[in-house]
């Protein structure tokens, strides 16, 4: 008689949950969603597995299939769940005043991103008055820590041990962003950020699209989010960076002083 394996089903179920969560995050990266080919490529799963999971998620209202583009997009149940969860995470109340001040005083687009594991997720945006904008950052977009200005600002103030865990497998961790963010470049950016108090992204994600950010800390002094400004390169010349950095650090300090552990 074969030996029973009582833990097989729970492990398999946990694996399915992980795959479902990964697909939802991938679809949620952009408002227009993602094609099944992109989901197969980014998830590392087989096409039949991805198709089966997408169909199940669509049946539950968690995903929709856009017939016009062929992309998979977030469904109405995600909106409903997010509306309920939003009461626990009132980013709007905490961050919106700072974003408005940053956008008004700088003219650039202002954003608030939070840390989720080893990633940053943009959750709020406030447009500035300057007519030419960068569209690299938007609500829902995710970047690895160490990539873009918000991820650099947060990672710079993690412990040495946490930074080393990320940097030890940097190329695999950074994925498509490793080409513009070599380990050496990231280490220099982290050092400069710790020295200045704010980060500068000189068009490393998209040429000509610059950004600056300052970390927001929780009550224990851990970096949990970042305020950032993005725009075109001429708006982030060295002579203006000190002014923008001061604005960012003032608002980040204001948020750090006001925030609670749920934010």
FIZA-501671 format. One record per residue (C-alpha): residue number from 1; residue in one letter; x, y, z. Coordinates in nm, 2 decimals, always signed. Layout:
<mitors>
(NUM 'A' (X Y Z))
...
</mitors>
This chain:
<mitors>
(1 'X' (+0.00 +0.00 +0.00))
(2 'X' (+0.15 +0.34 -0.09))
(3 'X' (+0.24 +0.57 +0.19))
(4 'X' (-0.01 +0.85 +0.25))
(5 'X' (+0.10 +1.21 +0.21))
(6 'X' (-0.14 +1.41 +0.43))
(7 'X' (+0.03 +1.74 +0.35))
(8 'X' (+0.01 +1.71 -0.03))
(9 'X' (-0.33 +1.89 -0.07))
(10 'X' (-0.25 +2.19 +0.16))
(11 'X' (+0.08 +2.24 -0.03))
(12 'X' (-0.10 +2.22 -0.36))
(13 'X' (-0.37 +2.46 -0.25))
(14 'X' (-0.11 +2.71 -0.12))
(15 'X' (+0.06 +2.69 -0.46))
(16 'X' (-0.26 +2.77 -0.64))
(17 'X' (-0.32 +3.07 -0.42))
(18 'X' (+0.03 +3.19 -0.49))
(19 'X' (-0.03 +3.16 -0.86))
(20 'X' (-0.36 +3.33 -0.85))
(21 'X' (-0.21 +3.62 -0.65))
(22 'X' (+0.08 +3.65 -0.89))
(23 'X' (-0.16 +3.68 -1.19))
(24 'X' (-0.38 +3.94 -1.02))
(25 'X' (-0.07 +4.15 -0.95))
(26 'X' (+0.05 +4.12 -1.30))
(27 'X' (-0.29 +4.22 -1.45))
(28 'X' (-0.31 +4.51 -1.20))
(29 'X' (+0.02 +4.66 -1.31))
(30 'X' (-0.14 +4.87 -1.58))
(31 'X' (-0.50 +5.00 -1.63))
(32 'X' (-0.51 +4.83 -1.97))
(33 'X' (-0.42 +4.50 -1.82))
(34 'X' (-0.21 +4.23 -1.99))
(35 'X' (-0.23 +3.98 -2.27))
(36 'X' (-0.23 +3.61 -2.20))
(37 'X' (+0.11 +3.59 -2.38))
(38 'X' (+0.25 +3.85 -2.14))
(39 'X' (+0.10 +3.67 -1.84))
(40 'X' (+0.26 +3.34 -1.95))
(41 'X' (+0.59 +3.51 -2.00))
(42 'X' (+0.59 +3.71 -1.67))
(43 'X' (+0.45 +3.44 -1.45))
(44 'X' (+0.66 +3.15 -1.58))
(45 'X' (+0.35 +2.93 -1.58))
(46 'X' (+0.24 +2.72 -1.88))
(47 'X' (-0.02 +2.86 -2.11))
(48 'X' (-0.29 +2.60 -2.02))
(49 'X' (-0.24 +2.67 -1.65))
(50 'X' (-0.26 +3.05 -1.70))
(51 'X' (-0.57 +3.01 -1.92))
(52 'X' (-0.74 +2.78 -1.66))
(53 'X' (-0.67 +3.02 -1.37))
(54 'X' (-0.78 +3.33 -1.58))
(55 'X' (-1.11 +3.16 -1.66))
(56 'X' (-1.17 +3.07 -1.30))
(57 'X' (-1.10 +3.43 -1.19))
(58 'X' (-1.33 +3.57 -1.46))
(59 'X' (-1.61 +3.34 -1.34))
(60 'X' (-1.57 +3.49 -0.99))
(61 'X' (-1.57 +3.85 -1.13))
(62 'X' (-1.21 +3.91 -1.02))
(63 'X' (-1.10 +3.95 -1.38))
(64 'X' (-1.25 +4.05 -1.71))
(65 'X' (-1.15 +3.97 -2.07))
(66 'X' (-1.14 +4.29 -2.28))
(67 'X' (-1.28 +4.17 -2.62))
(68 'X' (-1.15 +4.48 -2.79))
(69 'X' (-0.78 +4.45 -2.69))
(70 'X' (-0.77 +4.08 -2.59))
(71 'X' (-0.61 +4.18 -2.26))
(72 'X' (-0.71 +4.06 -1.92))
(73 'X' (-0.81 +4.34 -1.68))
(74 'X' (-0.92 +4.37 -1.32))
(75 'X' (-1.29 +4.28 -1.27))
(76 'X' (-1.57 +4.44 -1.06))
(77 'X' (-1.52 +4.22 -0.76))
(78 'X' (-1.17 +4.37 -0.72))
(79 'X' (-1.32 +4.72 -0.70))
(80 'X' (-1.57 +4.61 -0.44))
(81 'X' (-1.31 +4.44 -0.23))
(82 'X' (-1.08 +4.74 -0.26))
(83 'X' (-1.36 +4.98 -0.16))
(84 'X' (-1.41 +4.78 +0.16))
(85 'X' (-1.03 +4.75 +0.23))
(86 'X' (-0.98 +5.12 +0.17))
(87 'X' (-1.13 +5.20 +0.51))
(88 'X' (-0.84 +5.03 +0.68))
(89 'X' (-0.58 +5.21 +0.47))
(90 'X' (-0.68 +5.58 +0.44))
(91 'X' (-0.40 +5.69 +0.21))
(92 'X' (-0.62 +5.96 +0.07))
(93 'X' (-0.66 +6.14 +0.41))
(94 'X' (-0.29 +6.11 +0.50))
(95 'X' (-0.11 +6.16 +0.16))
(96 'X' (-0.34 +6.38 -0.05))
(97 'X' (-0.26 +6.71 +0.13))
(98 'X' (+0.11 +6.65 +0.08))
(99 'X' (+0.07 +6.55 -0.28))
(100 'X' (-0.13 +6.87 -0.35))
(101 'X' (+0.13 +7.09 -0.19))
(102 'X' (+0.41 +6.92 -0.38))
(103 'X' (+0.23 +6.95 -0.71))
(104 'X' (+0.14 +7.31 -0.65))
(105 'X' (+0.48 +7.42 -0.54))
(106 'X' (+0.68 +7.23 -0.80))
(107 'X' (+0.45 +7.21 -1.10))
(108 'X' (+0.54 +6.84 -1.14))
(109 'X' (+0.33 +6.53 -1.09))
(110 'X' (+0.34 +6.40 -0.74))
(111 'X' (+0.29 +6.04 -0.62))
(112 'X' (+0.27 +5.83 -0.31))
(113 'X' (+0.40 +5.48 -0.32))
(114 'X' (+0.40 +5.21 -0.05))
(115 'X' (+0.63 +4.93 +0.02))
(116 'X' (+0.49 +4.58 -0.03))
(117 'X' (+0.76 +4.32 +0.04))
(118 'X' (+1.04 +4.39 -0.19))
(119 'X' (+0.83 +4.61 -0.42))
(120 'X' (+0.68 +4.95 -0.43))
(121 'X' (+0.33 +5.01 -0.54))
(122 'X' (+0.20 +5.35 -0.65))
(123 'X' (-0.13 +5.43 -0.48))
(124 'X' (-0.20 +5.80 -0.53))
(125 'X' (-0.12 +6.07 -0.79))
(126 'X' (-0.17 +6.44 -0.81))
(127 'X' (-0.10 +6.62 -1.14))
(128 'X' (+0.11 +6.94 -1.15))
(129 'X' (+0.06 +7.24 -1.36))
(130 'X' (+0.35 +7.19 -1.60))
(131 'X' (+0.20 +7.07 -1.93))
(132 'X' (+0.46 +6.81 -2.03))
(133 'X' (+0.45 +6.50 -1.81))
(134 'X' (+0.62 +6.17 -1.76))
(135 'X' (+0.39 +5.87 -1.77))
(136 'X' (+0.62 +5.61 -1.62))
(137 'X' (+0.45 +5.62 -1.28))
(138 'X' (+0.07 +5.57 -1.23))
(139 'X' (-0.16 +5.42 -0.97))
(140 'X' (-0.10 +5.04 -0.94))
(141 'X' (+0.24 +5.03 -1.11))
(142 'X' (+0.50 +4.82 -0.92))
(143 'X' (+0.87 +4.84 -0.92))
(144 'X' (+1.13 +4.64 -0.74))
(145 'X' (+1.30 +4.81 -0.44))
(146 'X' (+1.61 +4.99 -0.57))
(147 'X' (+1.43 +5.08 -0.90))
(148 'X' (+1.29 +5.42 -0.97))
(149 'X' (+1.31 +5.71 -0.72))
(150 'X' (+1.05 +5.57 -0.47))
(151 'X' (+1.21 +5.23 -0.46))
(152 'X' (+1.55 +5.38 -0.41))
(153 'X' (+1.44 +5.62 -0.13))
(154 'X' (+1.28 +5.33 +0.06))
(155 'X' (+1.56 +5.08 +0.01))
(156 'X' (+1.83 +5.33 +0.11))
(157 'X' (+1.69 +5.33 +0.47))
(158 'X' (+1.65 +4.96 +0.51))
(159 'X' (+1.89 +4.78 +0.74))
(160 'X' (+2.22 +4.66 +0.59))
(161 'X' (+2.10 +4.30 +0.62))
(162 'X' (+1.78 +4.37 +0.43))
(163 'X' (+1.97 +4.55 +0.16))
(164 'X' (+2.22 +4.27 +0.12))
(165 'X' (+1.94 +4.01 +0.08))
(166 'X' (+1.81 +4.21 -0.22))
(167 'X' (+2.15 +4.29 -0.37))
(168 'X' (+2.29 +3.93 -0.33))
(169 'X' (+2.06 +3.82 -0.62))
(170 'X' (+2.02 +4.15 -0.78))
(171 'X' (+2.00 +4.06 -1.15))
(172 'X' (+1.73 +3.79 -1.10))
(173 'X' (+1.54 +4.01 -0.85))
(174 'X' (+1.55 +4.32 -1.08))
(175 'X' (+1.45 +4.13 -1.39))
(176 'X' (+1.38 +4.36 -1.69))
(177 'X' (+1.51 +4.66 -1.49))
(178 'X' (+1.86 +4.51 -1.43))
(179 'X' (+1.99 +4.65 -1.76))
(180 'X' (+1.95 +5.01 -1.66))
(181 'X' (+2.00 +4.94 -1.29))
(182 'X' (+2.32 +4.74 -1.25))
(183 'X' (+2.42 +4.64 -0.89))
(184 'X' (+2.70 +4.91 -0.90))
(185 'X' (+2.46 +5.18 -1.01))
(186 'X' (+2.21 +5.08 -0.74))
(187 'X' (+2.47 +5.08 -0.46))
(188 'X' (+2.59 +5.43 -0.56))
(189 'X' (+2.23 +5.55 -0.57))
(190 'X' (+2.16 +5.41 -0.23))
(191 'X' (+2.47 +5.58 -0.09))
(192 'X' (+2.38 +5.92 -0.24))
(193 'X' (+2.03 +5.89 -0.12))
(194 'X' (+2.14 +5.83 +0.24))
(195 'X' (+2.37 +6.12 +0.22))
(196 'X' (+2.12 +6.37 +0.06))
(197 'X' (+1.81 +6.24 +0.23))
(198 'X' (+1.63 +6.21 -0.10))
(199 'X' (+1.68 +6.00 -0.42))
(200 'X' (+1.72 +6.10 -0.78))
(201 'X' (+1.64 +5.88 -1.07))
(202 'X' (+1.82 +6.02 -1.38))
(203 'X' (+1.60 +5.85 -1.65))
(204 'X' (+1.70 +5.50 -1.56))
(205 'X' (+1.35 +5.35 -1.61))
(206 'X' (+1.28 +5.55 -1.93))
(207 'X' (+1.53 +5.78 -2.09))
(208 'X' (+1.44 +6.15 -2.04))
(209 'X' (+1.19 +6.07 -1.76))
(210 'X' (+1.34 +6.18 -1.42))
(211 'X' (+1.21 +6.14 -1.07))
(212 'X' (+1.30 +6.23 -0.71))
(213 'X' (+1.16 +6.08 -0.39))
(214 'X' (+1.18 +6.10 -0.01))
(215 'X' (+1.10 +5.81 +0.22))
(216 'X' (+0.81 +5.81 +0.47))
(217 'X' (+0.87 +5.62 +0.80))
(218 'X' (+0.65 +5.44 +1.05))
(219 'X' (+0.65 +5.49 +1.42))
(220 'X' (+0.94 +5.25 +1.46))
(221 'X' (+1.15 +5.44 +1.20))
(222 'X' (+1.11 +5.19 +0.92))
(223 'X' (+1.06 +5.31 +0.56))
(224 'X' (+0.71 +5.22 +0.46))
(225 'X' (+0.64 +5.45 +0.17))
(226 'X' (+0.78 +5.74 -0.04))
(227 'X' (+0.66 +6.07 -0.19))
(228 'X' (+0.80 +6.13 -0.54))
(229 'X' (+0.80 +6.39 -0.81))
(230 'X' (+0.84 +6.29 -1.18))
(231 'X' (+0.88 +6.49 -1.50))
(232 'X' (+1.11 +6.55 -1.80))
(233 'X' (+1.48 +6.59 -1.76))
(234 'X' (+1.51 +6.97 -1.81))
(235 'X' (+1.28 +7.01 -1.50))
(236 'X' (+1.53 +6.82 -1.28))
(237 'X' (+1.85 +7.00 -1.35))
(238 'X' (+2.11 +7.00 -1.06))
(239 'X' (+2.04 +7.36 -0.97))
(240 'X' (+1.67 +7.27 -0.91))
(241 'X' (+1.72 +6.93 -0.73))
(242 'X' (+1.80 +7.09 -0.40))
(243 'X' (+1.47 +7.29 -0.40))
(244 'X' (+1.27 +6.98 -0.50))
(245 'X' (+1.45 +6.76 -0.25))
(246 'X' (+1.37 +7.01 +0.03))
(247 'X' (+1.00 +7.00 -0.06))
(248 'X' (+0.99 +6.62 -0.07))
(249 'X' (+1.17 +6.58 +0.27))
(250 'X' (+0.95 +6.84 +0.44))
(251 'X' (+0.63 +6.66 +0.32))
(252 'X' (+0.77 +6.32 +0.40))
(253 'X' (+0.86 +6.43 +0.75))
(254 'X' (+0.51 +6.57 +0.79))
(255 'X' (+0.36 +6.24 +0.69))
(256 'X' (+0.59 +6.04 +0.90))
(257 'X' (+0.49 +6.24 +1.20))
(258 'X' (+0.12 +6.21 +1.13))
(259 'X' (+0.10 +5.85 +1.02))
(260 'X' (-0.02 +5.54 +1.21))
(261 'X' (+0.08 +5.18 +1.17))
(262 'X' (-0.21 +5.12 +0.93))
(263 'X' (-0.09 +5.37 +0.68))
</mitors>
